[in-house]
Amino acid sequence: MAVKQRTPMPMQDPAERARNFSQVAMGYTEEMALAEAARCLQCRNPQCVVGCPVSVQIPRFIGLIKDKKYREAIDVIKETNSLPAVCGRVCPQESQCESKCVLLRTGQPIAIGRLERFAADWEAKNGAATPEKPASNGKKVAVVGAGPSGLTAAGDLAKLGYEVTIYESLHEPGGVLIYGIPEFRLPKEVVRREVEYVKALGVKIETDVVVGRTITIEDLFDDGFEAVYVASGAGLPMFMRIPGENLNGVYSANEWLTRINLMKAYLFPEWDTPVKRGKRVVVVGAGNVAMDAVRCALRLGAEEASIVYRRSRAEMPARAEEVENAEEEGVKFHFLTNPVEVIGDEKGWVKGLKCVKMELGEPDQSGRRRPVPIAGSEFVMDCDIVIMALGTSPNPIISQTTPGLNAHSWGGLIADEKTGRTTRERVWAGGDAVTGSATVILAMGAGKAAAKDIHEFLSGPQDKW
């Protein structure tokens, strides 16, 4: 009978990790991985696979780990997932594959993500096998954006023999993996290693190319590409539109994290992109991005780092694990609290955040109870930095420069949920460019679905869209 309790993940001590950018979760040892793999029941009809957006054959790779066949285990994962080291670190397994594990009925689910990370890290230490490049089928596909969705689609298409080129607007591929997720959750060397694997499949990546400005989708078709997959992400930050948001010391989470992650602002002056280091930092929002932003503030030396959220703890969208990590590190949480004004000093810098207390009313369209202000409950929090982590929306540049490519009023491209087909023939789209900011694994799932449909379309009669 399988052991009910799963193997805990070794972690840095909270007091130490709150002041450094090294990985918080240190990864399983071989002994730990073997103990955890031994818990798997090897179900005949594994529902965990159904819960994986990229269809990793989970019992197969766990069984191989149990047998100490680590090379074979990572090969099984890479049959359907080109980014295993990433997924093993940042995928919300608790709401995907692990939520389907039969062991939940009597105890704790298999730590699928931790075992996936173990296999990927084992490969990194012992050398990655060079993937076989299939013979070219002579057809070219362009991918816009080198984030998780674009990399997944490109990798799958390359395995099918397509000549794939990714066009990335930033100077380094990886998308949100490289600019949005902090080093202590996802080291940049891990992302670069995954990108190198996709390139080893034959995928070309051109950086510093803004599709819609440097070139257009029309140009790509003129250059001989037979299909285009748009995975440009959601990079436009949202603000509250309250007084004082234009004061010095107010950041969007996008700018804050991009400076820290991609531009190494935490190493200034060794790296030449500075970021203001506040003593009292307030982050507005309660998603994973908010947790990343507030934990970065601590690591930059903040004496006090706080989350302000207008709903209660029960409604927080962030992963429970990230919230727990933040609490352990000393982050303060102010629930049922909503900002109404950013207060500045005589020099135009933030000195406080005026808030109002809230209470929960009836559920809104999201299914969560709507927060309602409590009259006369205003108060001011002292702070010198305010970070708005309220979500992001897609940049409209591609839809505005591509005839026939329609978007919603909020910016997301209109695309079929199952295939990724847009309103423009031979243009597919997926990931955050369609949904707005969501999870890495859902973006990867969209890339996989689009790659499958692109292949089916280009391989069959092309008179129907």
ZICOR-V173248 format. One record per residue. D_CENTER is the distance of its C-alpha to the mean C-alpha in whole Angstrom. Layout:
# ZICOR-V173248
D_CENTER
D_CENTER
This chain:
# ZICOR-V173248
36
32
32
30
28
25
25
24
21
23
21
22
25
23
26
25
22
22
23
21
18
19
17
17
17
20
19
22
26
27
29
27
25
28
29
26
26
30
29
27
30
29
30
31
29
26
24
21
20
21
18
15
14
15
18
18
22
21
25
26
24
24
28
28
26
29
32
30
30
26
26
27
24
22
23
23
19
19
21
18
15
15
12
13
13
9
9
12
10
7
8
10
13
15
15
14
17
18
19
22
23
27
27
26
29
31
29
25
23
22
20
18
15
17
19
17
16
20
20
18
19
23
22
21
24
27
26
24
26
27
25
28
28
29
32
31
32
33
30
28
24
22
18
17
14
13
9
8
10
13
13
13
16
18
18
19
22
23
24
26
28
26
26
23
22
19
19
17
17
17
19
16
14
10
9
6
6
10
10
8
7
11
13
14
11
10
13
13
16
14
12
15
17
14
15
19
19
18
20
23
23
24
21
22
20
21
20
21
22
21
22
24
25
26
26
26
25
29
30
27
30
33
31
32
28
29
25
22
19
17
13
13
10
11
12
15
15
17
20
23
26
28
31
30
26
28
29
28
26
23
20
17
14
13
16
16
13
13
17
16
13
14
18
19
20
21
23
25
28
27
25
26
23
24
23
25
25
26
28
27
23
22
19
19
17
15
12
9
9
13
13
11
14
17
16
16
19
21
21
22
25
25
28
26
23
22
20
22
21
23
23
24
22
22
20
17
14
12
12
16
15
13
16
19
18
18
21
23
22
24
22
24
23
25
25
26
27
26
26
29
30
29
32
33
36
39
37
34
31
30
32
31
29
31
30
31
31
30
31
29
31
31
28
26
24
21
23
23
26
27
27
31
32
35
38
39
36
35
34
33
30
31
28
28
24
23
19
18
14
15
12
12
14
15
17
20
22
21
23
26
27
27
30
29
25
25
22
22
24
20
19
17
19
21
20
21
19
20
21
19
22
23
26
27
28
27
23
20
17
14
10
10
13
15
13
12
8
7
5
4
7
9
8
10
12
13
14
16
18
18
20
22
23
24
26
28
29
30
32
34
36
34
36
34
31
